[in-house]
């Protein structure tokens, strides 16, 4: 029997039972559409989160610290060792300590950070008002928004040029060897910039000004890898020296792992709808088999082979799977596209940055379509084999 004739018979059966076939195809479409929609959401959220940190420049920056180790220290000698590794090009130390910030009659607790220009550049510090230090030796400070609010300063621009008194408690581990007590000192600094950050209150001052207070050790170094192909090598080198290394690449890897699990969970929900659709398809094929028993007997009596009978039912199942798969893919993809458009319009109207919440990689569309075809094929195996095994004589006697 020719393939074109088998296809016509399969489509004739679908047309002959329009309501039942429509419901079956609709069930497949809902299952596939649900899977596409959920996967698009998963990929969209993953892309949205990782796009902020996956540029190569950010991936090449490491945060290095002693961790919980009491043996290794970050100091100028350590920096020289880092330079000798040959994989790092910018090495910027910083130190942080608890302190008090005094402005006129207001006082607040906060964290004092010592950071020079190179560290601010690697960190990409965002300045809301004013600018950075005039020099690394200047008694100048950058305060974040929260610190200014707690000091009673509402107009950030007017804060620039004002004086603040910083009382620092320098931990003993930061001081010269032999010092076993922390050192408290007070210095007056001029506010030259406001940092666009609303976390807990903190202040940036030039690290050089803290070094003048006998500070010799640091608690963090931010460094950049020279070559993007040597990111992993540089990390291993630093870890072999006993330091804890934090990279955005590690964060991205964790995000990817989380969303991999998340997408499997979403697919699981979609599979529930697909299983229900498969049961509907199985029921449709079985009823079709019962309704065509006499016709199958007549076809066999006229010389139709078991293989052809088998192909007719398998083709009918594949047709429903392909049509339902295409309709579901179109529905799932269109739903995500429409929601992306609505979110975009809403963001524009409210003055926010537009985001793409749904993203569907082409490979996912192809994979889901193939999955739909595979499920249809598996669902059609039993009814097609059962139809092929029917005796021509018994089929002709069937009422």
C-alpha positions as MATLAB code, in Angstrom:
seq = 'XXXXXXXXXXXXXXXXXXXXXXXXXXXXXXXXXXXXXXXXXXXXXXXXXXXXXXXXXXXXXXXXXXXXXXXXXXXXXXXXXXXXXXXXXXXXXXXXXXXXXXXXXXXXXXXXXXXXXXXXXXXXXXXXXXXXXXXXXXXXXXXXXXXXXXXXXXXXXXXXXXXXXXXXXXXXXXXXXXXXXXXXXXXXXXXXXXXXXXXXXXXXXXXXXXXXXXXXXXXXXXXXXXXXXXXXXXXXXXXXXXXXXXXXXXXXXXXXXXXXXXXXXXXXXXXXXXXXXXXXXXXXXXXXXXXXXXXXXXXXXXXXXXXXXXXXXXXXXXXXXXXXXXXXXXXXXXXXXXXXXXXXXXXXXXXXXXXXXXXXXXXXXXXXXXXXXXXXXXXXXXXXXXXXXXXXXXXXXXX';
ca = [
       0.000    0.000    0.000;
       1.378    3.393   -0.976;
       2.289    5.907    1.729;
       0.064    8.601    0.211;
      -2.949    6.272    0.472;
      -2.063    5.425    4.107;
      -1.897    9.149    4.883;
      -5.307    9.741    3.276;
      -6.846    6.929    5.306;
      -5.336    8.292    8.519;
      -6.634   11.824    7.840;
     -10.024   10.429    6.838;
     -10.338    8.777   10.246;
      -9.476   12.054   11.965;
     -12.104   13.911    9.898;
     -14.634   11.166   10.476;
     -14.564   11.697   14.214;
     -14.127   15.480   14.308;
     -15.215   16.130   17.872;
     -13.224   13.269   19.391;
     -10.167   14.051   17.260;
     -10.382   17.766   18.050;
     -10.496   17.061   21.761;
      -7.514   14.716   21.473;
      -5.470   17.151   19.409;
      -6.511   19.957   21.758;
      -5.276   17.941   24.720;
      -1.906   17.414   23.049;
      -1.753   21.117   22.163;
      -2.490   22.135   25.765;
       0.192   19.797   27.110;
       2.840   20.957   24.614;
       1.822   24.606   24.972;
       2.057   24.359   28.750;
       5.551   22.844   28.523;
       6.736   25.542   26.071;
       5.231   28.315   28.209;
       6.808   27.069   31.450;
      10.194   26.410   29.855;
      10.129   29.888   28.281;
       9.523   31.329   31.738;
      12.391   29.296   33.197;
      14.846   30.263   30.438;
      13.672   33.874   30.558;
      14.242   34.192   34.307;
      17.653   32.524   33.992;
      18.662   34.862   31.175;
      17.354   37.897   33.068;
      19.385   37.108   36.182;
      22.593   35.941   34.532;
      22.679   38.725   31.912;
      23.589   41.193   34.649;
      26.785   39.364   35.546;
      27.858   37.279   32.563;
      29.910   39.829   30.640;
      33.519   38.699   30.263;
      34.872   41.720   32.161;
      32.901   40.836   35.285;
      33.810   37.148   35.036;
      37.514   38.034   35.080;
      37.289   39.805   38.449;
      38.005   37.884   41.678;
      37.438   38.771   45.322;
      40.285   37.267   47.358;
      40.241   36.994   51.151;
      41.959   34.897   53.861;
      38.588   33.332   54.700;
      38.686   31.755   58.154;
      42.428   31.152   58.012;
      44.539   32.673   60.793;
      47.783   31.868   58.984;
      47.597   33.552   55.581;
      47.471   37.336   55.461;
      46.771   39.902   52.796;
      49.477   42.555   52.739;
      51.999   44.172   50.399;
      54.124   41.022   50.429;
      51.110   38.998   49.332;
      50.417   41.449   46.524;
      53.965   40.901   45.217;
      53.341   37.134   45.224;
      50.137   37.680   43.250;
      52.061   39.693   40.659;
      54.552   36.851   40.247;
      51.760   34.428   39.277;
      51.619   36.019   35.841;
      47.853   35.633   35.418;
      46.686   38.799   37.211;
      46.931   42.346   35.907;
      45.145   44.574   38.463;
      45.452   43.949   42.196;
      43.567   46.305   44.498;
      43.518   45.788   48.296;
      40.862   47.076   50.679;
      40.215   47.083   54.417;
      36.929   47.387   56.301;
      36.208   48.055   59.955;
      33.438   49.200   62.240;
      33.213   52.861   63.048;
      31.104   55.896   63.867;
      30.111   58.723   61.581;
      29.521   62.146   63.132;
      27.960   65.063   61.270;
      27.270   68.153   63.327;
      24.933   66.892   66.078;
      24.058   63.590   64.389;
      25.836   60.268   64.869;
      25.380   56.863   63.288;
      27.244   53.581   63.289;
      28.571   52.260   60.018;
      31.315   50.385   58.219;
      34.440   52.257   57.141;
      36.072   50.954   53.962;
      39.540   51.844   52.775;
      39.525   51.716   48.965;
      41.801   53.429   46.472;
      40.994   54.427   42.889;
      41.875   51.051   41.351;
      39.479   49.254   43.695;
      36.654   51.707   42.917;
      37.256   51.103   39.202;
      37.151   47.306   39.516;
      34.085   47.554   41.720;
      32.413   49.981   39.309;
      31.236   52.213   42.156;
      28.170   54.246   41.168;
      28.302   57.878   42.267;
      24.921   59.596   42.679;
      26.282   63.074   43.438;
      29.742   64.614   43.505;
      32.696   62.481   42.428;
      35.609   60.348   43.610;
      38.558   61.444   45.747;
      40.780   64.199   44.374;
      43.779   62.007   45.277;
      44.566   58.841   47.206;
      46.217   60.917   49.941;
      43.244   63.241   50.447;
      41.156   63.256   53.615;
      38.006   62.799   51.580;
      35.110   60.388   51.875;
      32.262   58.859   49.894;
      29.061   58.119   51.847;
      26.194   55.946   50.709;
      22.573   57.117   50.712;
      21.660   55.258   53.915;
      24.490   56.893   55.872;
      23.332   60.344   54.761;
      19.719   59.583   55.662;
      20.686   58.443   59.153;
      22.722   61.618   59.584;
      19.647   63.667   58.698;
      20.928   64.800   55.265;
      18.067   64.712   52.764;
      19.567   66.735   49.935;
      22.438   64.547   48.690;
      23.932   67.258   46.495;
      24.227   69.659   49.425;
      26.129   66.985   51.372;
      29.081   67.339   49.013;
      31.677   69.588   50.630;
      30.461   69.016   54.193;
      32.760   67.679   56.912;
      32.234   64.422   58.801;
      34.176   62.978   61.682;
      34.993   59.292   61.398;
      35.915   57.268   64.462;
      37.610   54.048   63.378;
      38.253   50.925   65.418;
      41.153   49.320   63.537;
      41.311   45.585   64.443;
      44.603   44.270   65.777;
      44.998   41.866   62.820;
      45.234   44.870   60.509;
      48.049   46.520   62.487;
      51.776   45.915   62.463;
      53.022   42.575   63.765;
      53.231   42.552   67.519;
      50.174   44.701   68.152;
      47.629   42.694   70.093;
      45.100   45.445   70.694;
      42.804   47.257   68.339;
      43.447   50.906   67.696;
      40.812   53.611   67.851;
      41.388   56.891   66.071;
      39.298   59.810   64.863;
      39.823   61.791   61.693;
      37.890   64.497   59.910;
      37.046   63.915   56.250;
      35.344   65.996   53.587;
      32.377   64.445   51.741;
      33.184   64.516   48.024;
      30.671   62.001   46.694;
      27.462   60.075   47.390;
      27.330   56.356   46.545;
      24.129   55.104   44.932;
      23.444   52.345   47.442;
      20.737   51.985   50.101;
      22.040   49.021   52.102;
      23.436   49.472   55.624;
      25.361   52.741   56.200;
      28.984   52.824   55.109;
      31.787   55.169   54.097;
      34.623   54.881   51.590;
      37.917   56.615   52.336;
      41.263   56.336   50.539;
      43.099   53.228   51.712;
      46.291   55.291   51.789;
      44.887   57.406   54.621;
      44.372   54.246   56.692;
      47.851   52.938   55.898;
      49.171   56.115   57.517;
      47.435   54.963   60.707;
      49.772   51.916   60.885;
      47.476   49.613   58.924;
      49.572   46.944   57.166;
      47.157   44.047   56.528;
      43.993   43.982   54.446;
      40.896   41.801   54.542;
      40.119   41.700   50.822;
      41.799   42.067   47.461;
      39.938   42.591   44.207;
      41.890   41.503   41.156;
      41.410   41.046   37.421;
      42.614   38.078   35.367;
      44.679   39.087   32.315;
      43.282   36.510   29.923;
      39.690   35.219   29.959;
      41.000   31.764   28.997;
      42.999   31.591   32.248;
      40.199   32.361   34.711;
      40.143   28.825   36.123;
      43.965   28.635   36.244;
      44.198   31.920   38.159;
      41.580   30.775   40.649;
      43.454   27.525   41.340;
      46.720   29.453   41.789;
      45.173   31.722   44.410;
      43.455   28.857   46.223;
      46.749   26.931   46.328;
      48.215   29.885   48.226;
      45.552   29.330   50.895;
      43.139   32.113   49.984;
      39.395   32.039   49.502;
      38.423   33.137   45.990;
      34.949   34.340   45.057;
      34.132   34.771   41.376;
      30.981   35.859   39.618;
      31.506   32.773   37.473;
      30.785   30.657   40.586;
      27.619   32.644   41.186;
      26.521   32.155   37.589;
      27.216   28.410   37.866;
      25.023   28.200   40.971;
      22.275   30.147   39.227;
      22.456   27.782   36.242;
      22.264   24.742   38.552;
      19.235   26.180   40.322;
      17.407   26.943   37.084;
      18.254   23.510   35.673;
      16.386   21.951   38.596;
      13.675   24.603   38.322;
      13.129   23.820   34.632;
      12.873   20.082   35.354;
      10.158   20.872   37.901;
       8.317   23.029   35.353;
       8.575   20.270   32.744;
       7.158   17.886   35.350;
       4.021   20.027   35.616;
       3.777   20.120   31.828;
       4.188   16.338   31.662;
       1.047   15.909   33.759;
      -0.964   17.627   31.026;
       0.876   15.583   28.382;
       0.062   12.282   30.143;
      -3.619   13.213   30.224;
      -3.427   14.062   26.509;
      -1.744   10.709   25.783;
      -4.555    8.869   27.572;
      -7.057   10.766   25.440;
      -5.167    9.826   22.278;
      -5.027    6.177   23.342;
      -8.777    6.225   23.953;
      -9.419    7.824   20.546;
      -7.317    5.231   18.733;
      -8.940    2.352   20.626;
     -12.469    3.558   19.830;
     -11.400    4.087   16.219;
     -10.146    0.494   16.177;
     -13.462   -0.821   17.466;
     -15.400    1.243   14.939;
     -13.265    0.028   12.042;
     -13.088   -3.673   12.922;
     -15.252   -4.785    9.996;
     -13.379   -2.400    7.667;
     -10.058   -3.903    8.805;
     -11.420   -7.394    8.085;
     -12.486   -6.318    4.595;
      -9.096   -4.708    3.907;
      -7.313   -7.885    4.984;
      -9.616  -10.005    2.833;
      -8.632   -7.823   -0.118;
      -4.940   -8.429    0.558;
      -3.877   -5.553    2.860;
      -0.908   -6.684    4.929;
      -0.609   -6.495    8.712;
       2.241   -4.006    8.213;
      -0.050   -1.625    6.309;
      -2.791   -1.887    8.957;
      -0.162   -1.167   11.585;
       1.063    1.884    9.620;
      -2.453    3.293    9.216;
      -3.019    3.490   12.974;
       0.513    4.660   13.716;
       0.126    7.393   11.091;
      -3.166    8.464   12.635;
      -1.477    8.765   16.025;
       1.489   10.666   14.550;
      -0.835   13.028   12.690;
      -2.625   13.961   15.902;
       0.706   14.352   17.695;
       2.219   16.555   14.982;
      -0.864   18.768   14.606;
      -1.278   19.059   18.382;
       2.458   19.667   18.830;
       2.555   22.462   16.244;
      -0.582   24.091   17.661;
       0.732   23.823   21.221;
       4.153   25.191   20.268;
       2.539   28.152   18.532;
       0.217   28.779   21.491;
       2.987   28.497   24.116;
       5.419   30.689   22.173;
       2.733   33.274   21.341;
       1.622   33.490   24.978;
       5.162   34.282   26.113;
       5.638   36.831   23.308;
       2.365   38.595   24.141;
       3.214   38.736   27.855;
       6.697   40.096   27.019;
       5.038   42.833   24.952;
       2.593   43.707   27.749;
       5.406   43.814   30.324;
       7.439   46.016   27.965;
       4.554   48.481   27.512;
       3.862   48.554   31.232;
       7.551   49.208   32.002;
       7.673   52.072   29.475;
       4.535   53.659   30.917;
       5.768   53.449   34.497;
       9.288   54.642   33.636;
      10.981   51.353   34.528;
      13.541   49.362   32.553;
      11.881   46.856   30.196;
      12.710   43.188   30.768;
      12.151   40.036   28.737;
      10.522   37.572   31.105;
       9.962   34.809   28.537;
      12.681   33.445   26.267;
      12.435   30.321   24.091;
      15.639   28.931   22.540;
      14.984   27.370   19.082;
      16.459   24.050   20.255;
      13.729   23.850   22.918;
      10.980   24.275   20.320;
      12.506   21.529   18.177;
      13.009   19.248   21.206;
       9.418   19.670   22.404;
       8.066   18.963   18.913;
      10.142   15.788   18.691;
       8.923   14.869   22.180;
       5.314   15.302   21.039;
       5.927   13.042   18.038;
       7.674   10.434   20.207;
       4.797   10.366   22.721;
       2.291   10.013   19.884;
       4.277    7.145   18.388;
       4.498    5.310   21.709;
       0.786    5.857   22.355;
      -0.106    4.451   18.954;
       2.012    1.270   19.184;
      -0.483   -0.857   21.143;
      -3.671    0.030   19.179;
      -1.825   -0.366   15.843;
      -0.434   -3.784   16.780;
      -3.801   -4.854   18.098;
      -5.401   -3.798   14.799;
      -2.749   -5.689   12.805;
      -3.361   -8.886   14.800;
      -7.131   -8.932   14.176;
      -8.253  -12.023   12.255;
      -9.904  -11.156    8.942;
     -12.649  -13.765    9.520;
     -13.453  -12.610   13.049;
     -13.407   -8.987   11.905;
     -15.957   -9.657    9.182;
     -18.211  -11.402   11.748;
     -17.866   -8.461   14.206;
     -21.132   -6.579   14.936;
];
